[in-house]
Amino acid sequence: MMASQDWIDIFREKAMELNNEDDWQIEFDDSIKPDGMESGWQQYIKNTFAWFHCSKCKRKWPSSRVMVVFHMKLWEQQRKGVVKVRRLCQNCKKCTAAPMEKPTFSPDNLEILMEKLIEKIRLKCYHERTDEVNRPFMTDPVQSPHEPAHCEGCMLGICIRNAPGQASRF
């Protein structure tokens, strides 16, 4: 399972496909809000598969409704681009007052997520047309239904519970 440094390393590798004169960085920012971009920023929201682990009771659960919010901006004069990322959390349905837990992504899904992000940067920041990355995310069987009361994406009104084919927002 992937740590924050893995996100940075994979993003840097994938960002090399972009304009090589521009320096792109990725940073984690839990304060960014879906549809609340600052002026000049672009947004990409993606639904994927990940695992959660309750820090209180140690229960683990898979979810195919893990929302990731990206805000991105290119400063052309400075040749610098920044992507802010927020991984939306879920909490344990078995524990009372369970803390919101961050998702853990497999290496394959993180690779695919970064490929899709680079595609959106090309489209939104460089205005390049690209062929959409059609690699599906790897999933494990999910035995129980999605629980909106335990999902930060649902609480923020961006979780797509019933439409797997519409799991990406521009």
C-alpha positions in Angstrom: 0.0 0.0 0.0 1.2 3.5 -0.9 2.5 6.2 1.4 2.5 10.0 0.6 6.1 9.9 -0.7 5.0 7.3 -3.3 2.4 9.8 -4.6 5.1 12.4 -5.0 7.5 10.0 -6.7 4.9 8.6 -9.1 3.6 12.1 -9.9 7.1 13.4 -10.6 7.8 10.5 -12.9 4.5 11.0 -14.8 4.9 14.8 -14.9 8.0 14.4 -17.0 5.6 13.8 -19.9 4.4 17.4 -19.6 6.2 20.4 -21.0 9.7 19.7 -19.8 10.4 23.4 -19.1 7.7 23.5 -16.5 8.3 22.3 -12.9 5.3 20.5 -11.5 4.8 19.6 -7.8 2.0 17.7 -6.0 1.1 18.6 -2.4 -1.5 17.3 0.0 -4.0 19.8 1.2 -7.0 18.7 3.2 -8.4 22.2 3.2 -9.3 22.3 -0.5 -13.0 22.1 -1.1 -14.8 20.4 -4.1 -16.0 23.2 -6.4 -14.2 25.7 -4.2 -11.2 26.5 -6.4 -9.3 29.8 -6.0 -9.2 32.0 -9.1 -7.2 30.5 -11.9 -7.3 27.0 -10.5 -8.7 24.0 -12.3 -10.4 21.0 -10.7 -10.5 17.3 -11.3 -12.4 14.9 -9.1 -12.0 11.1 -9.5 -13.7 8.1 -8.0 -11.5 5.1 -7.4 -11.0 2.0 -5.3 -9.0 1.9 -2.0 -8.9 0.4 1.4 -9.5 1.9 4.8 -8.2 0.9 8.2 -9.9 2.0 11.5 -7.3 3.3 13.9 -9.8 2.6 16.8 -10.8 -1.0 16.3 -8.3 -2.1 13.6 -11.2 -3.1 11.2 -10.3 -2.9 7.5 -12.7 -2.4 4.6 -12.6 -1.9 0.9 -14.5 0.8 -1.0 -15.0 1.4 -4.6 -16.4 4.9 -3.8 -13.2 6.7 -2.8 -13.2 10.3 -4.0 -10.0 12.2 -4.7 -10.1 16.0 -5.3 -7.4 17.6 -7.3 -6.9 21.4 -7.8 -4.2 22.4 -10.3 -2.7 25.6 -11.6 0.1 26.4 -14.1 2.0 29.7 -13.7 3.3 30.0 -17.2 5.6 33.0 -16.6 7.4 31.1 -13.7 7.2 27.8 -15.6 5.7 26.3 -12.4 2.7 24.1 -11.8 1.1 22.9 -8.6 -1.4 20.2 -8.0 -3.2 20.1 -4.6 -4.7 16.8 -3.7 -7.3 15.8 -1.1 -8.1 12.2 -0.5 -11.6 12.0 1.0 -12.0 9.9 4.1 -14.4 7.4 5.5 -15.0 6.2 9.0 -15.8 2.9 10.6 -19.4 1.9 10.8 -18.8 -0.4 13.7 -17.2 2.1 16.1 -18.9 4.9 17.9 -17.3 8.3 17.3 -14.9 6.7 14.9 -12.3 9.1 13.4 -12.3 9.7 9.6 -9.6 7.6 8.0 -7.6 8.3 4.9 -7.7 5.8 2.1 -4.8 3.5 1.2 -4.3 2.9 -2.5 -2.6 0.0 -4.2 0.5 0.7 -6.3 -1.5 -0.1 -9.5 -4.4 2.2 -8.7 -2.0 5.0 -7.8 -0.2 4.6 -11.1 -3.6 4.8 -13.0 -4.8 7.7 -10.9 -1.6 9.7 -11.7 -1.9 8.8 -15.4 -5.5 10.2 -15.4 -4.3 13.3 -13.5 -1.6 14.0 -16.0 -4.1 13.7 -18.8 -6.3 16.3 -17.1 -3.4 18.6 -16.6 -2.7 18.4 -20.4 -6.3 19.2 -21.1 -6.9 21.9 -18.5 -3.5 23.6 -18.2 -2.0 23.1 -21.7 -5.3 22.9 -23.7 -4.0 19.7 -25.4 -6.5 17.1 -26.6 -5.5 13.6 -25.4 -6.9 10.1 -25.7 -8.5 9.3 -22.4 -6.7 6.8 -20.2 -9.0 3.8 -20.3 -7.1 1.6 -17.9 -9.6 0.5 -15.3 -8.8 0.7 -11.6 -8.0 -2.6 -9.8 -10.7 -3.6 -7.3 -11.3 -6.2 -4.7 -14.8 -7.6 -4.0 -16.8 -5.2 -1.8 -19.3 -7.1 0.3 -21.4 -4.4 1.9 -23.2 -1.5 0.4 -21.8 2.0 0.4 -22.7 3.9 3.6 -23.2 7.6 3.0 -23.3 8.4 6.7 -19.6 7.2 6.9 -18.3 8.8 3.7 -16.8 12.3 3.5 -17.5 12.5 -0.2 -21.2 11.9 0.5 -21.2 14.5 3.3 -19.6 17.0 0.8 -22.2 16.1 -1.9 -19.7 14.8 -4.4 -19.8 11.0 -4.0 -21.3 9.2 -6.9 -23.0 6.2 -5.4 -25.2 5.0 -8.2 -23.3 5.8 -11.4 -20.0 4.0 -11.7 -19.7 5.1 -15.3 -19.9 8.8 -14.3 -17.2 8.7 -11.6 -15.1 11.6 -13.0 -15.8 15.3 -12.8 -14.1 18.1 -14.7 
